Amino acid sequence: MVETYQVLIIFAVAFLVTYFMVPASKRIARKIGAVDYPGNRRLNSTPVPRCGGIALYTGFMAACATIALGVAFFNWEIVDIAALKEINLVLLFGGISFMFIVGLIDDISQLSPFVKFSGQVVAATIVAISGISIELVRTPFGDGFIELGLFDYPITVLYLVIFVNITNLIDGLDGLATGIVAIVAFGLLYLITARGGAIYAMPGIILVAVCLAFLRFNFSPASIFMGDSGSLFLGLLVGIISLAGLVRTQSVMVMLVPLVMAGIPLVDTLSAIVRRLRAKQPIQQADSGHLHHRLLDAGWSQRKSVLVLYLCSAVLAVIGCFFGGNMTAVVWKWVIVGALAAILFLVIWRLGLFSPVLKHYFDKKGERGPRKPKEETSVLDEELTSDN
């Protein structure tokens, strides 16, 4: 059984390593040119390093190494350690690391959408082959299970890639993705521990710790961005935790939490595509029809938007946790959750709270190569060489 002191040690290692790796991540980002400059449709007014994923990745791996050392040398016991026997840990961490590397390369030199997506698919495939696959799921309207058979790997890869892109899509405001991932991870952690899944709870604890540590530097005004190295990495972890800890053995209700959370940026993207096609404009061409224009015109600050989005995400997490149990009839769970999610969706949509999220998605859209400012000035160079 996992002892409280073990959990505290793991949390502390993840938090402290991430926290103290942030300054190093800033220096690395500056040296390799992974910097977001102002003027390229960004909200930041000064150059900001975008390799925060380095700190997040290092903190996560340090905590995992702590678990391995505890089991090997200090007789730490995890009740369901047998579950790991079916998982190839080398492939699992290889897939996670590959996803991080894809994001890191994109931070340094923008990858084409096809190459970036292909990298995501490869990383997710490695994770699926490692033994983290759906295999079977409980039916939404009964107690039976559905075996996926030949569709197991394709659906698993799709599932993981969706979570990766959900996180990547919401990484548009200071601290937004970091905080929301922490909230969703905490919700998943609650559901997993309620069912006694100790080994699957550990990644959730680590994920919460690294996000909280990074949020110290990432909340508005951010001195560092997580970049794609962070958003792709965190998104994959959320997918793995929800898949391994819940989806294969429990109701898929908990999937509504991150999926509903991503509904607005997804709808905004689709509406932008339709709007531009109807106007006979290139899909990649930015326009002023996004929600973020309305939000900025209304005078909403980044902090206010992010805090309200945290609240909405927390409400969705509570809904997911509440209806992830067996408190009401299954059909009524879906009806009630669907109604509440729809209400939240309409409220957020009307307020335009997700408006700045997609701004970074159209930043230098279609361009390749190192991320450079439109105009290099001595002021920018001065700010870039100074520590935040």
N, C-alpha and C positions, 0 to 999 in steps of 0.2 A: 504494500500500500504506500502511496506517495505521502510523505510527511510534510507538514506545513513549512518546516525550515527548508526543505528541499525546494519547494515552490518559491519561497522568498529568495533563496540563493539564485535560482534560475532567472527570476524576474530582475534581481539586482544586477546580475551579469549583463543581461540583455540591455537594460536601461543604461548602465554606466558606460559600457563599451560603445554603444550608439552615441551617447552624449559626448564623450570625449573624442570620438572619431569625426564629429562634424567639422571642427576646425581643420583637421587633416584633409577632409573631403573638399573643403573650400580651396585649400592650396593646390590640391591635385587638379581640381576643375580649372583653376586659372592657368596652370601649366599646360594642360592638354587642350585648352580652348573651349571647354564646355561651359560657356557663359551666355546668359540671356541679357542682351543689351536693350535699353529703352529705344523706342522709336519704331520697332518692328511689330506694331500692333500688340505690344505687351503693356501690362498695367504698371510694371515697375518703372521708377524714374531714374534708377541707377543700375549699373551692371551687377547682376546677381549670379553667382555660381549655380550650376544646375546638376551637380553630381551627388546630391544627397543620398542617392541610392547606395553609394559606397558605404556610408555610415550605417544605413539600415541593414544592408547585406552582412557587413562585418559583425554587427551586434547580434543578428540572428544566428549566424554561424558560431559565434563565441558561446552563445547560450546552448546550442545543440552539442557543442564539444564538451561543455560542462556536464550535460546529462550523460554523455558517453563516459566521461571520466568518473562520474559518480557511480554509475552502474558497474564499471570495471574495477574500481579500486576502493570504493566506500560502501559497497553492498546496498546501494539504493535499489529499492524494489518497486516495480511498476506492475500492478496486478494483471494487466492484459498485455504484458510484453510479448506473449505468444503471437499476438496479432502482427508483430513486426517480422515474424519468420517468413511470411509470404511476400514481404516487400524487399526488393533489392535496393538497399540504402545508397549504394554507389550510384546506381542509375537515378534514383530519386534526387539526390543532391546534385548530380550531374545535370539533370533537367532544370532544376531551380537555378543553378549557376549559369547555365546556357541562356536562360531567359534574362537574367541580370546582365549578361555580357551583350546580348542583343540591344537592350535598352541603353547600356553604356556607350556602345558604338553610335547609336542614334543621337545621344547627347553630344558627342564629339563632332560627328559629321552626319547630317540628316540623311537617313536612309530613304529609299523610295518606298511607297506604301506596300508594294508587292514584296520587296525584300524583307521589310519589317514584319509583315504578316507571316511570311514563310518562316522566319526565325521563330515567331511565336508558336506556329504549328509544330515545328521540329521540337522545341522545348517541351510543349505539352505532350507530344507523342512519347518522348523519353520518359516523362513522368508516368504516363499511362502504362508503358511497357514495364516500368519498375514494379508494378503491382497495385498502384493507386488507380483503379478503374471502377466504374459504377457496377458492372456485372449484373446486378438486379436491384430493383427499387420496389418499395411498397406501393401498391396501387393507391391513387388518391381517394378512391371511394370504396374502400374495403380493407380487409386484412390480408389479401393475397399479395404475391410478389410477381413482378414481370422480369423474366430473364431476357437480357439483351442479345446474347449469343454473338453472332458475327458483327452486330452493330455496336458492341461494347466499346471498342477502341475509338471508332469514329465519333460516337456520342460523347465519350469522355473527353476527347480532344476538343470537340466543339464546346463542351461545358466549361473547360478550363480557359479556352481562348476568349469566351464571352466574359468571364470574370476579369481576365487580364485587360480587356478593352473597356469594360465598365470603369475600372479604376483609372485607366489612362485617360478616359473621356472626361472624368470629373476633376482632373488635376489642372484647374484653371485659375483658382484663387488661392491666395496665401493660406495654407493650413487646411484647405477644404478636404482634399483626398486623404491626408494624414489623419485628420479627426474622424472622418466618416469610416475609414477602414478600422480605426480603433473601436468605434461604436459597434460596427458590424461584428468585429472579432469578439468583442465582449459578449454580444448576444449569442454568437455561436458557442462561445466558451460556456455560457450558462446552460445551454441546451445539452452540450456534450457531458459536462460534469453531472448534470441532473440524471443522466443515464449511466453514469459510472465509467465513462471512457477516459481513463486517466492518461493513457499514452497519447490520445488524440487531443487532450486538453492542453498538453505541454506546448505545442506550436501556437495555440491560441493565446496562452499566457505570454509567450515570447513576443508574439505579434503586437499585443497591447503595449508591452513594455517598450519596444523599439519605436512605436508610433508616438507614445507619450514623450519619450526622450527627444525625438526629432522635432516634435511640435514646439518645443521651447525655442527653436531657431526658425521654424517654418511658419509660425503664426504671424499675421500681419502686424507690422511690416516685416516680411521675411528677409533674412540675411542669406538664405540658401533655399533652392528649390530641390525637390526630390528628383526631378527629371524623369525621363523614361526608364532609366536604370532603377529608379525607385518605384514608379507606378506599375511597371510590368511585373516587377518582383513581388510587390505587395498583392497585386491582383491575383497572381498565380497562387500565392500562399492562401488567400481567402478561399479560392476555388478548391485547393487541396484539402484544407481543413473542413470545409462544409461537405465535400464529397466523402472523404474518409470517415469523418466522425458522425455524419448524419444521414446523408442521402442513401447510402447502401443498406441501411438497416432501419431507417425511420421514415416518417412522412416527409414529402418534399415541400411541405408548407414553409419551412425555414428559408427556402430559396426565394420566396417572395421579398424578403428583406432587401438583399442587394439588387434584385431585379427591378423592384418598384423604385428603389433609390435611383436607378439609372434611367428610369422611364423618360424624364424630362429632357436630359441632354440627347437621348436617342431620338426623341420626337423632334427636337429642335434641329438636329442634323438632317433628318428625313424631310422636314418641312422646308429647310433651306434648299435641299436638292430639288424638290418639287417647284419651289418658288423660282429658282433660277432657270429650270427647264422651261417653265411657262413663260418666263421673260426672255427666253432664247439667249441666256447668258451661259458662259462656261460654268460647270459645277464648282470648280475650284475658286471661282472669282468671289471675293468677299463683297458683301453688301451691307446695308444698314437696316436689314429687316430682322436681325437677331434680337433675342430677348435682352441681351446685354446692353444694347443701345437704349432700350426703354428704362432699364434699371439705372444706368449711368445718368440719363437725362432726368430721372426722378430724384437723383441725389443720394442713392443708396451707397453706403461705404462698403468696402470689402469686409470689414469686421462684422458689421451688422448682417450682411448677407450670409457670411459663413456661420455666425452664431445661430441664426434662424434655421439654417440648413442642418446644423448639428441637432437642433431641437426636433426638426422633422424626422431626421434619420433615427434619433433616439426613440421617437414615438413608433416608427416602423419596426425598430428592433424589439421594443416591448410587445408590439402586436405579434411579431413572429415568435417570440418566446412564449407568450401566453397561449397562442393557438397551436404551438408545436407540441403541446401536451395532449391529454385526452379528457379535456374538461367539457366538451360539448360534442354534439353529433358532427361527423365529418363534413357533411354537406353544408351545415350551418357555419362551420369554420370558414369554408371557402366563401360563402355569401357575405359573412360579416367582414372578413379580411379584405375581400374585394371591394366592398362598399367603403370601408375606412381608407383603403389605399386610393380609391378614386377621389374621395374627398380631399385627401392630402395632395394628390396630384393636381386637382383643380385649384386649390389654394395656392400652391407653389407656382403654378402656371400663371395665375392671375397677378400674383405679386411680382413675377419676373425675377425670382430669386436665383435662378440658375443662369441668368443671362451672360455673365462674363466667362462662364466655364468654357465655351467653345471658341473664345477669342484666340487662344493659343493654337487652336487646331488649324486656323487659317493664316498663322504667322509664317510668312515666306512660303506659302503653299506652292509646291511644285519645284522649288529650288533644291539643289544638292550641294554638298560640300560643307566646309566648316561654317559654323554660325558666326557671322560677322555683323557689326552694326552698320546701319546705312551710311552713317557719317562718323568716322573716327575723329575724335577731338582730343585735345590734351586733357580736358576735364575728365572724359571717360577713362583715359589711360591712367590718370591720377587715381581715380576711384577704384579702378580695377586692381591696382597694386597695393591698396590699403586693405587691411582686414576689416570685415564687418563686425 
